Amino acid sequence: MWVAYLFAGIALISLSAALGSGDVIVIVAWIAQTFLQLVLLPIIIVGQNVIQAANDARAEADHETLTAVHRLTVEVHAINEAQTAILGELQRARAQ
């Protein structure tokens, strides 16, 4: 974020020349080409980094959750297979 402040300072150096010209086009060009580009680019990059860090944390939490759900599903499937085997044995015993 300090880069945004540095670029704002650099952009302000040429502000007096733009204002001194008295030409509206020069002032608008200074705002659009100098100030906005120098200051907003680092701010956008910082914002993207913050969003990416949040997305990474969310992805890690989702991965942990899905891994736990998978483990539980495997356990439930094993229990279901055991119960199916027991029911099969009971049916065979009843048929005899």
Buried (B, 14 or more C-beta within 10 A) or exposed (E): EEBBEEBBEEBEEEBEEBEEEEEEEBBEEBBEEBBEEBBEEBBEEBEEEEEEEEEEEEEEEEEEEEEEEEEEEEEEEEEEEEEEEEEEEEEEEEEE
